[in-house]
Amino acid sequence: MDSLSQLALGAAVSVAVMGRRTAVWKAALWGAVAGTLPDLDVMIDQGDVIRNMVLHRAESHALFWLTLFSLPFAALVARLHGEWGLFRRWWLALWLVLLTHPLLDAMTVYGTQLALPFSNYPFGVGSIFIIDPLYTLPLLVGLIWVLAARGGHRGLMVNGVGLLISTVYLAWSFAAQQQVTQIARASLAQQGVAVERLLVTPTPFNTVLWRVVAVAGDEYFEGFYSLLDEQPKIEFDRFPRGNALAAELQSIDGVQRLVAFTKGFYKLEQRGSRLLISDLRMGQEPNYSFTFAVAERHSPPVALAKPKQLAVTLDIPRSLDWLWRRALGEQLPPPR
């Protein structure tokens, strides 16, 4: 999730656990710090843009390493404030904050390596977009209220309600995702598509309009469904996946990493003399958040010394207008 959501979640969790045992500003401050710490891995240069992508949300988001880190971190905070008698409570608060960060991230589609060092599998439920105001707003309201009330009973109650509402919203997003998944499978079956992989994830800033991607052989299918649509049916557009380039590019390290990280939701293509790989999970056709040039067309292709990430060219006003109207159930073709 975005930094503001993680900061608000961390502060709200810390305040809820610490209660009246310490000043509410202390709990909120250290909760915000702990809620932000895991994302500082973006400051580490892993060597190239693809490694930076796939190694984000790795060790710094692993439940095992965060649990170990929580002990000295809590000791430092307790000692700093002269509250050693509250060490166990500080540890519980900060441990929960550190763990809820990657668990929330895992609800997005990106991929969070929760199980390191035992497994590098990138968990990604994909039921919520990385920025969703309806998730973040209850946390902010509860947090601001409790800080204004200086930790009073009513303030703590409102903070707890904010946490509850945001958690219920996450559960709602998962339930909505399962409903759209059923509709997507039925629609694909009616169109005679033998699906190998299916991805259902919300479009930006909401859980009403959903994007569906299905991989089948050398093609992938993209469709959209709004919970406000009149008919439980999805129309799909068909696109080539570029499997013919796979044999030529399979030895390139960045390609291998992205194939694994995307769980097979990728496409290969040639633009001019450059050979590209795109992550199909984030963005929509033809604009993807992560598209990389990995080789130049020769015979055989020559891998670039370092892959290059392509900039996204997006007509934001037009895209937002389509997003709003399509979410309300208007049957519009996606902007291409």
C-alpha positions in Angstrom: 0.0 0.0 0.0 1.0 3.6 -0.2 3.1 5.3 2.5 0.3 7.3 4.0 -1.9 4.2 4.5 1.0 2.3 6.1 1.8 5.3 8.3 -1.8 5.6 9.4 -2.2 1.9 10.0 1.0 1.7 12.0 0.1 4.7 14.2 -3.5 3.4 14.7 -2.4 -0.1 15.7 0.3 1.2 18.1 -2.2 3.6 19.8 -4.8 0.8 20.1 -2.3 -1.6 21.8 -0.7 1.0 24.1 -4.0 2.6 25.1 -3.5 4.8 28.1 -0.3 3.2 29.3 1.8 6.0 27.6 1.2 9.4 26.0 -0.9 8.9 22.9 1.6 11.0 20.8 4.4 8.5 21.7 2.4 5.5 20.6 1.3 7.3 17.4 4.8 8.5 16.6 6.6 5.1 17.0 3.7 3.3 15.3 4.1 5.7 12.3 7.9 5.1 12.3 7.5 1.3 12.5 4.8 1.4 9.8 7.2 3.2 7.5 10.4 1.3 8.1 9.9 -1.7 5.9 9.5 0.5 2.8 12.9 2.1 3.3 14.3 -0.8 1.2 13.4 1.3 -1.9 16.5 3.3 -1.0 18.7 0.3 -1.8 20.0 0.0 -5.3 20.0 -3.7 -6.2 21.9 -3.1 -9.4 19.3 -2.5 -12.1 15.6 -1.5 -12.4 14.3 -5.1 -12.6 16.2 -6.2 -9.6 15.0 -3.1 -7.8 11.4 -4.1 -8.6 11.5 -7.8 -7.7 13.6 -7.3 -4.6 11.4 -4.6 -3.1 9.2 -6.1 -0.4 11.7 -8.8 0.2 13.8 -9.2 3.5 12.4 -5.9 4.9 8.9 -7.4 4.6 9.6 -10.9 5.8 7.6 -11.8 8.9 10.6 -13.8 10.4 13.1 -10.9 10.1 10.6 -8.3 11.3 9.8 -10.4 14.4 13.5 -10.6 15.3 14.0 -6.8 14.7 11.0 -6.0 16.8 12.8 -7.0 20.0 15.7 -4.6 20.0 13.5 -1.9 18.4 11.0 -2.1 21.3 13.9 -2.1 23.8 15.3 1.1 22.2 11.9 2.8 22.4 11.2 1.7 26.0 14.6 2.8 27.1 14.5 6.1 25.2 11.2 7.1 27.0 12.3 5.7 30.4 9.4 3.2 30.2 11.3 -0.1 30.7 8.4 -1.4 32.7 6.3 -1.2 29.6 8.8 -3.1 27.4 6.5 -6.0 26.8 3.6 -3.8 25.8 5.9 -1.7 23.5 7.2 -4.9 22.0 3.7 -6.2 21.3 2.6 -2.8 19.8 5.7 -2.5 17.5 5.7 -6.1 16.5 2.1 -5.9 15.4 2.8 -2.7 13.5 5.8 -4.2 11.7 3.8 -7.3 10.8 0.6 -5.6 9.6 2.7 -3.6 7.1 3.7 -6.6 4.9 0.4 -8.3 5.5 -1.4 -5.2 4.2 1.0 -5.1 1.2 0.2 -8.7 0.5 -3.4 -7.7 -0.2 -2.2 -5.8 -3.2 -1.1 -7.5 -6.4 2.5 -6.5 -6.4 4.1 -9.4 -4.6 5.4 -9.5 -1.0 8.0 -12.0 0.1 6.5 -12.8 3.5 8.2 -16.1 4.1 11.9 -15.2 3.7 14.4 -16.7 4.4 12.4 -20.0 4.0 10.7 -19.1 0.7 10.9 -16.2 -1.8 7.4 -16.7 -3.1 5.8 -13.3 -3.7 2.4 -13.3 -2.0 -0.2 -11.0 -3.7 -3.9 -11.4 -3.1 -4.7 -8.5 -5.4 -8.0 -7.5 -3.8 -7.1 -3.9 -3.2 -5.4 -1.2 -5.2 -2.1 0.2 -3.9 -4.0 3.5 -3.2 -7.6 3.3 -2.0 -9.0 6.3 -0.1 -11.9 4.3 1.4 -9.3 2.1 3.2 -7.1 5.0 4.4 -9.8 7.5 5.4 -11.2 5.7 8.5 -7.6 5.2 9.8 -6.8 8.9 9.4 -10.1 10.0 11.0 -9.6 7.7 14.0 -6.0 8.7 14.4 -6.6 12.5 14.2 -9.5 12.1 16.6 -7.5 10.2 19.3 -4.6 12.7 19.0 -7.0 15.6 19.4 -8.5 13.9 22.4 -5.1 13.2 23.8 -5.9 9.6 24.3 -9.2 10.0 26.0 -11.6 7.1 26.2 -13.8 8.3 23.3 -10.7 9.1 21.2 -9.4 5.5 21.8 -12.8 4.2 20.9 -12.9 6.2 17.6 -9.4 5.0 16.7 -10.5 1.4 17.3 -13.6 1.9 15.1 -11.3 3.3 12.4 -9.2 0.2 12.5 -12.3 -2.0 12.4 -13.8 -0.2 9.4 -10.6 -0.4 7.5 -10.3 -4.2 8.2 -13.9 -4.8 7.2 -13.2 -2.9 4.0 -10.3 -5.3 3.3 -12.6 -8.3 3.9 -15.2 -6.7 1.5 -12.5 -6.3 -1.2 -11.7 -10.0 -1.0 -15.4 -11.0 -1.1 -16.0 -8.7 -4.2 -12.9 -10.2 -5.8 -14.3 -13.7 -5.4 -17.6 -12.7 -6.9 -15.9 -11.1 -10.0 -13.7 -14.2 -10.3 -16.8 -16.4 -10.7 -18.3 -14.1 -13.3 -15.0 -14.0 -15.2 -14.6 -17.8 -15.3 -18.2 -18.2 -16.5 -17.7 -15.5 -19.2 -14.5 -17.0 -20.4 -16.0 -20.5 -20.6 -18.9 -19.1 -22.7 -16.4 -17.7 -25.1 -14.5 -21.0 -25.3 -11.3 -19.7 -23.7 -9.3 -22.4 -21.9 -7.7 -20.3 -19.1 -4.3 -21.2 -17.8 -4.0 -18.3 -15.4 -6.6 -15.8 -14.2 -6.0 -12.4 -12.5 -8.8 -10.3 -10.9 -7.8 -7.1 -9.4 -9.4 -3.7 -8.8 -8.8 -0.6 -11.0 -7.3 2.4 -9.3 -8.7 3.9 -6.1 -11.8 1.7 -5.8 -13.3 -1.8 -5.4 -16.2 -1.3 -7.7 -14.6 -1.6 -11.1 -12.4 -4.7 -11.6 -9.9 -5.6 -14.3 -9.6 -9.2 -15.4 -6.6 -10.8 -17.2 -6.7 -14.3 -18.5 -3.6 -16.1 -19.9 -4.2 -18.8 -22.5 -1.3 -20.1 -24.6 0.2 -17.4 -26.8 -2.6 -14.9 -26.0 -4.0 -13.0 -23.0 -7.4 -11.5 -22.6 -8.3 -8.3 -20.8 -11.8 -7.4 -19.6 -13.5 -5.1 -17.1 -16.5 -5.6 -14.8 -18.2 -3.2 -12.5 -20.3 -4.3 -9.6 -22.9 -1.9 -11.0 -23.1 -3.6 -14.4 -26.6 -4.7 -15.3 -25.5 -8.1 -16.6 -23.0 -10.6 -14.9 -21.0 -10.9 -18.1 -17.5 -9.7 -19.2 -16.4 -8.9 -22.7 -12.8 -9.5 -23.3 -10.2 -8.1 -25.8 -7.6 -10.5 -27.1 -3.9 -9.7 -27.4 -0.7 -11.6 -28.4 1.6 -12.6 -25.6 4.8 -12.9 -27.6 5.7 -16.4 -26.7 7.7 -16.7 -29.9 10.3 -14.5 -28.3 10.6 -16.6 -25.1 13.2 -18.9 -26.4 15.4 -16.0 -27.5 15.1 -14.1 -24.2 14.9 -16.9 -21.6 18.6 -16.8 -20.7 18.4 -13.1 -19.7 18.5 -12.7 -15.9 15.9 -9.9 -15.8 13.5 -11.9 -17.9 13.8 -15.0 -15.6 13.2 -12.8 -12.6 10.1 -11.2 -14.0 8.6 -14.4 -15.3 8.8 -15.8 -11.8 7.8 -12.6 -10.0 4.7 -12.1 -12.1 3.6 -15.7 -11.8 3.3 -15.9 -15.6 1.4 -12.7 -16.1 3.8 -11.1 -18.6 4.1 -10.3 -22.3 7.0 -10.1 -24.7 7.1 -7.8 -27.7 9.4 -6.0 -30.1 9.2 -2.2 -30.6 11.6 -1.1 -33.2 14.9 -2.8 -32.5 14.2 -3.2 -28.7 12.8 -6.4 -27.1 10.5 -5.7 -24.2 8.9 -7.5 -21.3 5.8 -6.1 -19.5 4.2 -7.0 -16.1 0.5 -7.5 -17.1 -0.7 -7.2 -13.5 -0.3 -3.5 -13.0 -1.7 -1.0 -15.5 -3.9 -1.9 -18.5 -3.4 -2.4 -22.2 -1.3 -0.8 -23.6 0.1 1.1 -20.7 1.8 -0.9 -18.0 3.5 0.4 -14.9 6.5 -2.0 -15.4 7.7 -2.4 -19.0 11.4 -3.0 -19.5 13.7 -3.1 -22.5 15.9 -6.1 -22.0 17.6 -6.7 -25.4 18.3 -5.4 -28.8 17.2 -7.2 -32.0 20.1 -9.0 -33.5 20.5 -12.6 -34.5 20.5 -13.8 -31.7 19.2 -10.9 -29.6 21.9 -9.1 -27.5 20.9 -8.5 -23.9 21.3 -4.9 -22.7 24.0 -4.4 -20.1 21.3 -3.1 -17.9 17.5 -3.2 -18.6 15.8 0.1 -19.0 12.3 0.9 -17.7 10.0 2.6 -20.2 8.0 5.6 -19.1 4.2 5.3 -19.0 2.4 7.6 -21.5 -1.1 8.1 -20.1 -3.8 10.6 -20.8 -4.8 11.0 -17.1 -8.0 13.2 -17.5 -9.3 10.8 -20.2 -8.4 7.7 -18.2 -10.1 9.1 -15.0 -13.2 10.0 -16.9 -13.4 6.5 -18.3 -12.7 5.0 -14.9 -15.5 6.9 -13.3 -18.1 6.3 -16.0 -17.2 2.6 -16.4 -17.4 2.1 -12.6 -20.9 3.5 -12.6 -21.9 0.7 -15.0 -21.7 2.6 -18.3 -20.5 0.2 -21.1 -17.5 1.9 -22.6 -14.5 0.5 -24.4 -11.3 1.0 -22.4 -9.0 3.9 -23.5 -6.3 2.5 -25.8 
